[in-house]
Amino acid sequence: MLLLLLLPKHPLSAAVFPTGNPCLDLYFRVLPNTRAPYKYLDQLLQLASSHDSLTTLKLICNLRDDDYDLGKYYLQAFYRKAIWLHHNHPKTLACNADTIVSEFSKSVGTMDDLVEILYRLSKKDNNNTIAMNNSNSDYRFLHDRVSDIFADYLREDIQNLEKQQEEILSSAAFACPPVGSSLDRATLLCESIAMKVFPIESQGLQEAHYTDRVRDRLSKEVLVPLAEFLSSEGSQAGGCPIKKYLEDLKASKIELEADALLPHEIIGYVNDGDVGQAAELQWKAMVEEVYLKQGKFSNCLVACNVSSGLFKDVSAGLAVLVSQLGEEPWKGKEKGYGDAVPQIVFWQLDHYGTASVPCRRRPGVATLGGFSNNLFKSFLDNDGEVGPHHVMEAAISGPQYQNLAVVD
C-alpha cells in the first residue's frame, strides 16, 4: 500500500546530499539564491558534462527557462554556464543559440541573452571585438551566428509589419543594442546585422561608405519602426489556456482529449458557471480512459491538508483522483491507515518550480519538495514511484528541450 501525504509545509531539511550522479548534483545544487562557490559549480559542471553531455546542456538551458512550471529562470547562473559552454564546447553553444532564444522564453524571439553573452565574453577576455573576431575563431563563429539570428528575425519582422501581421512580431528590435550605444560599440553587433539585412551588392555604394550607411538604415528603417510599434501596442496576453480549452469543449469546437489536463487543472473549474459541466466531462474521461485503464494507484490512500494555500487544488485533485482509482477498502476514501505500515510519500507543496528538497528514498519512505506539472505527471505515470532522476527528467523533458544537440 502507498500512503501519500500532501501538506503545504513540512520541516524537512533543505540540505542537498551528493547523489553519486553529477548531473543530479548539478540540478539540485544550482538554485536561485544559492551561495555555492562558483569554482565548485564549474568543477561540478565539468563532471556532469563528462558524465552526460546532452543532459548537462539541457540543465544549462533549464537555468534560462522562464516557464514557471519547468524552469529555474536563474539568469546569472545561466550566463556563467553559457560562458563555460563557449570555452569548453563553443560549437554547441553557437549551434544551439537559435533554439535557446526561441524555445526557452514565453516571448518568442527574446534575444537579450545572446547580446549579454557576447558582451560578457568581450569583458571576460579583456579584448575588443575586432581583435577577437580576427584572432578567436570560436568567438567569431558565435558572433556570426548571433548576427545571423538577429538579421533573420528583423527581416521577417519588418516584412510582417509592412503586411500588417503585427501579431507575430518578435522582440528582436528591443533586444538589439541601439546603433552607436555602448553595448553596440562593445560587441559591434549592429554593424554585422546591418550588413546582412542590407547586403553591399544591393546598395550601389563604395565600401568605404557602406558600413555607416547600412547602420543608419538599420536604425531608421528597421529598429526604430519596430520598437515604436511594439512600445505603442504592447503584447496582449491571451486568456487562460485551460479555460479556453474547456470553453471550446463546451461549444463542441474541439474533441475531448482525455489526457489534455491534469487533475488540479480540472478541479479548479468544476464549480465554474460557464465551463463546470465541461470540466466534469473532462474529469470523467481522464479517470476512465487514462488512469483506470493503466491500473495505477489501486492500493493507495492520500492524506492531505486542503484548508488553504496555493496548492489547495493540487492536493484536493490528487486526493479525489486516487480515491476513485483505489480498490476496496480504499475506494472513495481520502484518509486512514491499513493494518500494515504503508509505503509513505511525503510531498512538501510549498512553491512552484524546481524541487527545493531532492526526492529521497529510504526504506518505506520517500520525500518530495516543490511542484511542477511535469513532476506531477511523472508521479502519476510512475504509479507514485518517483526518485531524484524522475524529478530532474521532469524538468528537462518538455518539447523545448528536444531540439538541443551536442555538437563538439
C-alpha positions as CSV (number, residue, x, y, z in Angstrom):
1,M,0.0,0.0,0.0
2,L,1.1,3.6,-0.7
3,L,0.2,6.4,1.7
4,L,0.7,9.9,0.1
5,L,0.9,12.8,2.5
6,L,0.3,16.3,0.9
7,L,1.0,19.2,3.2
8,P,1.8,22.9,2.4
9,K,4.7,23.0,4.9
10,H,7.0,20.4,6.4
11,P,10.2,20.8,8.4
12,L,12.3,18.8,6.0
13,S,16.0,19.6,5.9
14,A,16.9,21.6,2.8
15,A,20.4,20.2,2.7
16,V,21.4,18.6,-0.6
17,F,23.3,15.4,-0.3
18,P,25.6,14.1,-3.1
19,T,23.7,11.6,-5.2
20,G,26.6,9.9,-7.0
21,N,25.4,11.3,-10.3
22,P,27.0,14.7,-11.2
23,C,24.0,15.7,-13.4
24,L,21.6,15.2,-10.4
25,D,24.0,17.1,-8.1
26,L,24.2,20.0,-10.7
27,Y,20.4,20.1,-10.9
28,F,19.7,20.2,-7.2
29,R,22.7,22.4,-6.2
30,V,22.4,25.2,-8.7
31,L,19.3,27.1,-7.5
32,P,18.4,30.8,-7.3
33,N,19.7,32.3,-4.1
34,T,22.2,29.6,-3.5
35,R,25.7,30.6,-2.4
36,A,27.8,27.7,-3.6
37,P,31.2,28.8,-4.7
38,Y,31.4,29.4,-8.5
39,K,34.7,27.4,-8.7
40,Y,33.0,24.4,-7.2
41,L,30.0,24.7,-9.5
42,D,32.3,25.0,-12.5
43,Q,34.0,21.8,-11.4
44,L,30.6,20.1,-11.0
45,L,29.7,21.3,-14.5
46,Q,32.8,19.7,-15.9
47,L,32.0,16.4,-14.1
48,A,28.4,16.5,-15.3
49,S,29.4,17.2,-18.9
50,S,31.8,14.2,-18.9
51,H,29.0,12.0,-17.4
52,D,26.3,13.0,-19.8
53,S,26.9,16.0,-22.1
54,L,23.4,16.3,-23.6
55,T,21.7,16.2,-20.1
56,T,24.2,18.9,-19.0
57,L,23.3,21.1,-21.9
58,K,19.6,20.7,-21.0
59,L,20.4,21.6,-17.4
60,I,22.2,24.7,-18.5
61,C,19.2,25.7,-20.6
62,N,16.9,24.9,-17.7
63,L,18.6,27.8,-15.9
64,R,17.3,30.1,-18.7
65,D,13.8,28.5,-19.0
66,D,11.3,31.1,-17.8
67,D,8.4,28.7,-17.7
68,Y,7.3,28.7,-14.1
69,D,6.4,25.0,-14.3
70,L,9.7,23.8,-15.8
71,G,12.5,26.3,-15.5
72,K,14.6,27.9,-12.8
73,Y,14.9,31.3,-14.6
74,Y,18.2,31.9,-12.9
75,L,19.8,34.2,-15.4
76,Q,23.1,35.0,-13.7
77,A,23.9,31.3,-13.4
78,F,22.8,30.7,-17.0
79,Y,25.1,33.4,-18.3
80,R,28.0,31.9,-16.3
81,K,27.3,28.4,-17.6
82,A,26.9,29.7,-21.1
83,I,30.4,31.3,-20.9
84,W,31.7,28.0,-19.6
85,L,30.0,26.3,-22.6
86,H,31.6,28.7,-25.0
87,H,35.1,28.0,-23.6
88,N,34.6,24.2,-23.5
89,H,32.1,23.4,-26.3
90,P,31.9,26.6,-28.5
91,K,30.2,25.0,-31.4
92,T,27.5,23.5,-29.2
93,L,26.6,27.0,-27.8
94,A,26.7,28.6,-31.2
95,C,24.7,25.9,-33.0
96,N,22.0,25.9,-30.2
97,A,21.7,29.7,-30.0
98,D,18.6,29.8,-32.1
99,T,16.9,27.1,-30.1
100,I,17.8,28.8,-26.8
101,V,16.4,32.2,-27.7
102,S,13.2,30.9,-29.4
103,E,12.3,28.0,-27.1
104,F,13.2,29.0,-23.6
105,S,11.2,32.2,-23.2
106,K,7.5,32.8,-23.3
107,S,8.2,35.8,-25.5
108,V,9.1,34.4,-28.9
109,G,12.5,35.7,-30.1
110,T,13.8,37.1,-26.9
111,M,17.5,37.6,-27.7
112,D,18.8,39.7,-24.9
113,D,20.7,36.7,-23.7
114,L,22.9,36.4,-26.8
115,V,23.8,40.1,-26.6
116,E,24.7,39.6,-22.9
117,I,26.8,36.6,-23.6
118,L,28.8,38.4,-26.3
119,Y,29.3,41.4,-24.1
120,R,30.4,39.2,-21.1
121,L,32.9,37.4,-23.4
122,S,34.4,40.6,-24.5
123,K,34.7,41.8,-20.9
124,K,36.0,38.5,-19.6
125,D,38.8,38.3,-22.1
126,N,39.8,42.0,-21.8
127,N,39.7,42.3,-25.5
128,N,37.9,44.3,-28.1
129,T,35.5,42.7,-30.6
130,I,37.6,43.5,-33.7
131,A,40.7,41.8,-32.2
132,M,38.6,38.8,-31.0
133,N,36.9,38.4,-34.4
134,N,40.3,38.4,-36.0
135,S,42.1,36.1,-33.6
136,N,39.5,33.9,-32.0
137,S,37.6,31.7,-34.4
138,D,35.2,30.4,-31.7
139,Y,34.1,33.9,-30.8
140,R,33.9,34.9,-34.5
141,F,31.7,31.8,-35.1
142,L,29.4,32.7,-32.2
143,H,29.3,36.4,-33.2
144,D,28.3,35.4,-36.8
145,R,25.7,33.1,-35.6
146,V,24.1,35.7,-33.3
147,S,24.1,38.3,-36.0
148,D,22.5,35.8,-38.4
149,I,19.7,35.1,-35.9
150,F,19.0,38.8,-35.4
151,A,19.1,39.6,-39.1
152,D,16.7,36.7,-39.9
153,Y,14.2,37.9,-37.2
154,L,14.4,41.6,-38.1
155,R,13.9,40.9,-41.8
156,E,10.9,38.8,-41.1
157,D,9.5,41.3,-38.5
158,I,9.8,44.4,-40.8
159,Q,8.0,42.4,-43.6
160,N,5.3,41.3,-41.2
161,L,4.9,44.9,-40.0
162,E,4.5,46.2,-43.6
163,K,1.9,43.4,-44.2
164,Q,0.1,44.4,-41.0
165,Q,0.7,41.0,-39.5
166,E,1.9,42.5,-36.2
167,E,0.7,39.7,-34.0
168,I,3.6,37.5,-35.0
169,L,6.4,40.1,-34.4
170,S,9.3,39.0,-32.2
171,S,11.1,41.2,-29.7
172,A,14.3,41.3,-31.7
173,A,14.1,45.1,-32.1
174,F,14.0,45.5,-28.4
175,A,16.9,43.1,-27.8
176,C,19.2,44.6,-30.4
177,P,21.5,47.2,-29.0
178,P,20.7,50.7,-30.2
179,V,23.0,51.7,-33.0
180,G,26.0,53.5,-31.5
181,S,25.3,52.6,-27.9
182,S,28.0,51.4,-25.6
183,L,26.7,47.9,-25.9
184,D,26.9,48.2,-29.7
185,R,30.4,49.6,-29.6
186,A,31.5,46.7,-27.3
187,T,30.0,44.0,-29.5
188,L,29.9,45.6,-33.0
189,L,26.7,43.7,-33.4
190,C,24.6,46.3,-35.2
191,E,27.3,46.6,-37.9
192,S,27.2,42.9,-38.5
193,I,23.4,42.7,-38.5
194,A,23.1,45.7,-40.8
195,M,25.4,44.2,-43.4
196,K,23.3,41.1,-43.5
197,V,19.9,42.9,-43.7
198,F,21.3,45.3,-46.4
199,P,24.0,43.4,-48.3
200,I,26.5,45.5,-50.2
201,E,25.6,44.4,-53.7
202,S,22.2,45.9,-53.3
203,Q,23.4,49.3,-52.1
204,G,25.3,50.7,-55.0
205,L,27.8,52.3,-52.6
206,Q,31.6,52.3,-52.3
207,E,32.7,50.0,-49.5
208,A,34.2,53.0,-47.6
209,H,30.7,54.5,-47.2
210,Y,28.8,51.2,-47.0
211,T,29.1,50.4,-43.3
212,D,28.0,53.8,-41.9
213,R,25.1,53.9,-44.4
214,V,23.7,50.5,-43.6
215,R,24.0,51.0,-39.9
216,D,21.9,54.2,-40.3
217,R,19.4,52.3,-42.4
218,L,19.1,49.6,-39.8
219,S,18.3,52.1,-37.2
220,K,15.9,54.3,-39.2
221,E,14.2,51.7,-41.3
222,V,14.1,48.6,-39.1
223,L,14.8,49.1,-35.4
224,V,13.0,52.4,-34.7
225,P,9.8,51.5,-36.6
226,L,9.6,48.1,-34.9
227,A,10.4,49.4,-31.4
228,E,7.9,52.2,-31.7
229,F,5.1,49.8,-32.8
230,L,5.9,47.3,-30.1
231,S,6.0,50.1,-27.5
232,S,2.7,51.5,-28.5
233,E,0.8,48.3,-29.0
234,G,2.4,46.1,-26.3
235,S,1.8,42.4,-26.3
236,Q,-1.7,41.4,-25.5
237,A,-1.7,38.5,-23.0
238,G,-4.0,35.7,-24.0
239,G,-6.7,34.2,-21.8
240,C,-6.2,31.2,-19.6
241,P,-5.5,28.2,-21.9
242,I,-7.2,25.8,-19.6
243,K,-10.5,27.7,-19.6
244,K,-10.1,28.3,-23.3
245,Y,-9.9,24.6,-23.8
246,L,-13.0,23.9,-21.7
247,E,-14.9,26.7,-23.4
248,D,-14.0,25.2,-26.8
249,L,-15.0,21.8,-25.5
250,K,-18.4,23.1,-24.3
251,A,-19.0,24.7,-27.7
252,S,-18.0,21.5,-29.5
253,K,-15.2,23.3,-31.3
254,I,-12.8,20.6,-30.4
255,E,-12.9,16.9,-29.5
256,L,-12.4,15.8,-25.9
257,E,-8.8,14.7,-25.2
258,A,-8.8,12.5,-22.0
259,D,-5.2,13.4,-21.1
260,A,-5.3,17.1,-22.1
261,L,-5.5,18.4,-18.5
262,L,-4.1,17.3,-15.1
263,P,-6.4,16.8,-12.1
264,H,-5.7,20.1,-10.4
265,E,-6.3,22.0,-13.7
266,I,-9.8,20.4,-14.0
267,I,-10.9,20.7,-10.4
268,G,-10.4,24.4,-10.3
269,Y,-13.3,24.7,-12.8
270,V,-15.9,22.2,-11.6
271,N,-17.9,24.9,-9.9
272,D,-17.4,27.4,-12.8
273,G,-20.8,28.6,-14.0
274,D,-19.5,28.7,-17.6
275,V,-17.5,25.6,-18.0
276,G,-18.3,23.5,-15.0
277,Q,-20.1,20.8,-17.0
278,A,-17.3,20.6,-19.5
279,A,-14.8,20.2,-16.5
280,E,-16.9,17.3,-15.1
281,L,-16.9,15.6,-18.5
282,Q,-13.1,16.1,-18.8
283,W,-12.6,14.6,-15.3
284,K,-14.7,11.6,-16.1
285,A,-12.8,10.9,-19.3
286,M,-9.5,11.4,-17.5
287,V,-10.3,8.9,-14.8
288,E,-11.9,6.2,-17.0
289,E,-9.8,6.4,-20.2
290,V,-6.3,7.2,-18.8
291,Y,-5.8,6.0,-15.2
292,L,-8.3,3.2,-14.7
293,K,-7.1,1.5,-17.8
294,Q,-3.5,1.7,-16.6
295,G,-4.4,0.1,-13.3
296,K,-2.4,2.6,-11.2
297,F,-2.9,3.7,-7.6
298,S,-5.2,0.8,-7.0
299,N,-3.8,0.3,-3.5
300,C,-3.1,3.9,-2.4
301,L,-4.5,6.4,0.1
302,V,-4.0,10.2,0.2
303,A,-3.9,12.3,3.3
304,C,-3.8,16.0,2.6
305,N,-4.3,19.5,4.1
306,V,-6.6,21.5,1.8
307,S,-7.5,24.2,4.3
308,S,-5.8,27.0,2.4
309,G,-2.8,27.8,0.3
310,L,-1.6,28.0,-3.3
311,F,-1.8,24.2,-3.8
312,K,-5.3,23.6,-2.5
313,D,-6.4,22.4,-5.9
314,V,-3.4,20.2,-6.3
315,S,-4.0,18.4,-3.0
316,A,-7.7,18.1,-3.5
317,G,-7.4,17.0,-7.1
318,L,-4.9,14.2,-6.4
319,A,-6.9,13.1,-3.3
320,V,-10.1,12.7,-5.2
321,L,-8.4,11.1,-8.2
322,V,-6.6,8.5,-6.1
323,S,-9.8,7.7,-4.1
324,Q,-11.6,7.0,-7.3
325,L,-8.8,4.8,-8.7
326,G,-8.4,2.8,-5.5
327,E,-9.8,-0.7,-4.9
328,E,-11.5,-1.7,-1.7
329,P,-11.1,-0.9,1.1
330,W,-9.6,2.4,-0.1
331,K,-12.0,3.2,-2.8
332,G,-13.7,6.5,-2.2
333,K,-11.6,7.2,0.9
334,E,-9.2,10.1,1.4
335,K,-7.6,9.3,4.8
336,G,-7.0,6.4,7.2
337,Y,-4.5,3.5,7.6
338,G,-4.5,-0.1,6.8
339,D,-3.4,-3.0,9.0
340,A,0.2,-2.9,7.8
341,V,2.5,0.1,7.8
342,P,2.2,1.7,4.4
343,Q,4.8,2.9,1.9
344,I,4.8,6.7,2.6
345,V,5.4,9.5,0.2
346,F,5.8,12.9,1.9
347,W,5.3,15.7,-0.6
348,Q,6.0,19.2,0.5
349,L,3.9,21.5,-1.6
350,D,5.3,25.0,-0.9
351,H,6.3,26.5,-4.2
352,Y,6.1,26.1,-7.9
353,G,9.2,25.1,-9.9
354,T,12.4,23.3,-9.1
355,A,12.3,20.9,-6.2
356,S,14.0,22.6,-3.2
357,V,14.3,19.3,-1.4
358,P,15.6,16.4,-3.5
359,C,13.4,13.4,-3.7
360,R,14.9,10.9,-1.2
361,R,14.0,7.3,-0.8
362,R,14.5,5.4,2.4
363,P,13.0,2.1,3.3
364,G,9.3,2.7,3.5
365,V,9.6,6.5,3.0
366,A,10.1,8.9,0.1
367,T,10.1,12.7,0.2
368,L,9.4,15.3,-2.5
369,G,9.7,19.0,-2.4
370,G,8.4,21.7,-4.8
371,F,5.8,21.3,-7.5
372,S,5.5,21.4,-11.3
373,N,3.0,20.0,-13.7
374,N,5.7,17.8,-15.2
375,L,6.8,16.5,-11.8
376,F,3.1,15.8,-11.0
377,K,2.6,14.0,-14.3
378,S,5.8,11.9,-13.7
379,F,4.4,10.9,-10.3
380,L,1.1,9.8,-11.9
381,D,2.8,8.0,-14.8
382,N,5.1,6.1,-12.4
383,D,2.4,5.0,-10.0
384,G,3.9,7.1,-7.2
385,E,7.4,5.7,-7.6
386,V,9.5,8.8,-8.0
387,G,13.2,9.2,-7.3
388,P,15.7,12.1,-7.9
389,H,16.2,11.1,-11.5
390,H,12.5,11.4,-12.2
391,V,12.5,14.9,-10.7
392,M,15.3,16.0,-12.9
393,E,13.9,14.4,-16.1
394,A,10.5,16.0,-15.4
395,A,12.2,19.4,-15.5
396,I,14.0,18.9,-18.8
397,S,11.5,16.7,-20.7
398,G,9.5,19.5,-22.3
399,P,9.3,19.9,-26.1
400,Q,11.6,22.9,-25.9
401,Y,14.5,20.6,-24.8
402,Q,14.1,18.2,-27.7
403,N,15.9,20.3,-30.3
404,L,19.1,20.7,-28.3
405,A,22.1,18.9,-29.6
406,V,25.7,18.5,-28.5
407,V,28.0,19.4,-31.5
408,D,31.5,19.3,-30.1
